[in-house]
Amino acid sequence: MTKYKKTGKAQITTSKVRLSFAAIFLLTLFMALVVTPKLPESIPTSGWFNQFKIHLGLDLQGGSHLVYQADVSELKNTDIGDRVEALRDVIERRVNAYGVSEPVVQTNFSGDNYRIIVELAGVKDVNEAIAIIDKTPHLEFKLQDTSFRQNTDVATSEENSEQTKAQEILDRALAGEDFSNLAKEFSEDPTTAPNGGELPWEVKGAYLPEVDQAIFEDLKVGEISPELVVSQSGYHIIKKLEERLNENGEREARASHIVIEHSDADLLLDANWIETGLTGKYINNASLTFEPNTNQPIVLLEFDDEGKDIFAQLTTDNVGRPIGIFLDNEVRSKPVVQEPIKDGKAQISGSFTVEEAKQLVKDLNLGALPVPIELISQQTVGATLGSESVEKSLLAGIIGLLAAALFMLVFYRLPGLLAVFALAVYTLISLAIFEMIPVTMTLAGVAGFILSIGMAVDANILIFERTKEELYKGKSLNSSIENGFVRAWTSIRDSNISSIITCIILAWFGSSIIKGFAITLAIGILISMFSAITVTRTFMRMIVSKRLENKLSLFGVKKVKDTE
C-alpha cells in the first residue's frame, strides 16, 4: 500500500522519495565512474569512461604563453574581424599539426590592437613552436602530377580496390536491384545519397565531362550505364531518369548516380602536386552563395587582372582535372575544372556543407589578404611551478571541504551530516562535468570551483536556518523541513542567479584566466542549486520519521514553543 508523509502544504509519497533517492544514487555512481582515473579493462564500457580526464591549463601543467600582434593596417575596417579570426584558425591548425595537447588559441581586441593569444600547455621546445606559428599563411593553387600515379604500386592497389567495389555495385544494379536503395547504401556523395542518388534537372555542361557524356550522349531514358564512368573524382554508376527541353529550348536531363570516390590517401599519394605560380596574392575576393535550384552552397572566387590570365591558362589546359587549393601546404579543396574560365570569376561547387564552404571562403580570403603577425610577448611556466600549484590547489580544496563539513556537523548535527553527503555528491558531479565538457583547469578555475563549494554550503545553511525557525514556532518536523526548503528557495535562487549573471559577463569579456574562473564558478553554482534543493531535500525526506519528532536536538534545536 502506498504511504504518505504529511507535510505543511503537500503530501509526498514514500515511493516518490525512494525513486528520487535511487535516481541520485545512480547519477552519483555514473559520475564516480567518470571521475575514476583508470577503470580496469575487465569492466564493461571501461574504455568509454577512461577517455575522460582532467585537462590541466598552462599554469598547472607548465608550457608557454605567446602573444602575437596582428598587423591590420592594410585591411578595411569591415574586413578586420573576419581576417583576424581566419588567421586564428590557421594558427590553431599549425599548433594542432605540431602535436600540442589541448592548445588554447584565442583573439583579443583592445582599441586598435588585434592580438592572438596562444597557450601551449606542456610544450618544451617553445622555439620550434614559434617557428611553426610565426610565418605568413601561404595560399597556392597546384596541379596533380598524374605520371606519379602511374608509377605508384600502392595507389594502383587502392584504385583497384575502389574499382572492384564500384563494379560489384554496377553488376547488382544491372541485375535489377533497386537503384535508389543501392545509392542510399553505397554512394559516397553525401548530398545525393539520402535521396537515392537523384540529381536535379541540369543542362549539358553542368557535370564533369565524363558524366555529361554519359547522361546526354550515351544513355537513353531509363538506362543504366553498362560500364563504370571514370572521372577524376571517382567511379560513377549513372541511371538516366528523364529528358526534356527547357523554356530556352535547351536540352536538360535528370539522372541518378552512385559515386565511389577516390580516397584522400590515394589522391594525396598519387598526387605529386606541381606548383602553378597562382597564389593567394592574385585573389580579389571570395564569397559564399547558394545554388537557387538545389540550395547547395557555392564558393565564388574572383582574381585580379594578372591572376585572371594565369587562371584562364590553367583551366584551358586542364579541363577534367583537379586544381588543388593549398593553405600552408595542406590541401583545403580539390575542385575539378569543368570548362575554361577566362573572365577570372570561378565557381566552386561540390558535396560540402555550409560550414565547409564558409571555411573555404575564409581560407581563400586569408590567402588573398594575409595578416602579418609579430611575437610581442613570451612567457614560460616551468613544470616544477605547475606541480607545486597543483599540490597546493588540491590541498586547499581538501581543507575547504573538510572545514565546510566540520562546520555543518557542529552547528546542524544530523542535517549537517546529510549536507556533507550531499556535498560529496556535488563534488563528484562537478568534477565529472569538468572532465566531460571538458573544462581546462587553471589555478583561477580551481579557485572558482573552491568558491562554489562555499556557495553550496551557504545554500544548505539558508535551508537549515529556515527549518529551525519553523521548528522554534512549534511546527511538526515534516512541515518544518518542507517549509524550510520553500522559504529558503527564493533567497537561494536570487543570489545564485545574480552570481551566474556576473559569471556570464566575466566569461564574455574576460581574458582566458578570468574565463576559466567564471566557467567553473558558474557550473559549480548550477550544480550547488541541484545539490541543495534536490539532493539534500531527498536525504532529509528519507530520514524523517515519527521517532525523530521528539529528538529535535539532532537538528540543533534546543527548545520549541508548545503550539503543536
Secondary structure as UniProt FT lines:
FT   STRAND          4..6
FT   STRAND          11..13
FT   HELIX           14..35
FT   TURN            41..42
FT   TURN            44..45
FT   HELIX           46..50
FT   STRAND          55..56
FT   HELIX           58..61
FT   STRAND          63..70
FT   TURN            73..74
FT   HELIX           77..98
FT   STRAND          104..110
FT   TURN            111..112
FT   STRAND          113..121
FT   HELIX           126..133
FT   STRAND          139..143
FT   HELIX           146..150
FT   HELIX           153..174
FT   TURN            175..176
FT   HELIX           179..186
FT   TURN            190..192
FT   HELIX           193..195
FT   TURN            196..197
FT   STRAND          202..203
FT   TURN            204..205
FT   HELIX           209..213
FT   HELIX           214..218
FT   TURN            221..222
FT   STRAND          229..230
FT   STRAND          234..245
FT   TURN            247..248
FT   STRAND          251..261
FT   HELIX           264..270
FT   STRAND          274..279
FT   HELIX           280..282
FT   STRAND          283..290
FT   TURN            292..294
FT   STRAND          297..303
FT   HELIX           305..317
FT   TURN            319..320
FT   STRAND          322..327
FT   TURN            328..329
FT   STRAND          330..333
FT   STRAND          345..348
FT   HELIX           354..368
FT   STRAND          373..381
FT   HELIX           383..436
FT   TURN            437..438
FT   STRAND          440..441
FT   HELIX           443..472
FT   TURN            473..474
FT   HELIX           477..509
FT   HELIX           512..530
FT   HELIX           531..536
FT   HELIX           537..543
FT   HELIX           546..548
FT   TURN            549..550
FT   HELIX           552..555
//
